[in-house]
Amino acid sequence: MNKLFYLLSASVILFGSCEYKMELTPNLDDFAVSTGANVYRVNEIVDFKLKGNPDIITFYSGELYNDYAHKDGRIIRVEHADLYFTTSIPVTARPQENQFAVMASTDFNGDYSSWSNIDDAHWVDITDRFILATSITFTSSGVVDISDLIEPGKPLFIGFKYTVRSKAEINDPAHERPRTWHIQSFTFTGNTDAGPLVMGDMETAGFNIIHQHPEIVSKTVQSASRITFLGHPMDEPTDPDIHTEIWAVSKPFETGDVNRGPDRPIAVKADLNPRLESYTHTYTKPGIYKAYFVGMNANIEGSQQVIREVDVTVIAD
């Protein structure tokens, strides 16, 4: 028994002393970056010469949203905003009038699950600021400044409101049928201290469809490129005859100081890629840029990195 104990103890000591540690790739400090010139013209290719062979290389050009100085986060100030969209109304026999409206709110609670939340919010009708379609041809609304709607510290919601009125309410057989409204090309642009910034389009504006009476089946649909409003049928005696609203409400657009998150680098070389001798980039605007290359050696045990900076002056062509 004692002999077995000593053998097991010796095995533990032996294997414990042979623990393997993976070393990082050496010579990371040899990584260097240079250019063949100090001054370049707009749209001229800048050829960055690379020396050394880090496992991973990333690049910050120094341009807007790709700037090493903002690698930990970028705060921009949105004080002005523009809104744009297009509309179309196909031909409808006996169409209802004034069904479509453009609305804005700074106190909607962001809960899209019930129409009562829409009703509880204060909405400003801004329809008359825009050009709306009068035919099936898609019509530009114009780029409209809505900066006056911004309230410091509050998000701004944009809503498209579609109203279906009852026959009794209209009391005019010539205008009793709901008509179709199409909305496309929605763009919410914030004018920031860093320049214009598209804060939402048809795909990213986060529109939600909310029905005042969800039990009434409408033909309103939404896709990545279009919102189509169409109310419930009203031709047959058995069809619902009721006043109802259908809304498409955007996500909250942040105003004031907005955290855009960190600027992300461009991946230049991955661990398994062969050695790079150079990397090229083209600047499209004049300016003095600080380009950064981050070289890194890494494995499951840890990582090391070095940072190389190159000044690039770009002049007008």
Secondary structure, 3 states (H helix, E strand, C coil): CHHHHHHHHHHHHHHHHCCCCCCCCCCHHHCEEEECCCEEECCCEEEEEEECCCCEEEEECCECCECHHHCCCEEEEEEEEEEEEEEECCCCCCECCCCEEEEEECCCCCCCCCHHHHHHCCCEECHHHCCCCCCCCCEECCCEECHHHCCCCCCEEEEEEEEECCHHHHCCHHHCECCCEEEEEEEEEEEECCEEEEEEECCCCCCEEEECCCCCCCCCEECCCEEEECCCCCCCCCCCCCCEEEEEECCCECCEEEEEECCCCEEEECCCCCCCCEEEEECCCCEEEEEEEEEEEEECCEEEEEEEEEEEEEECC
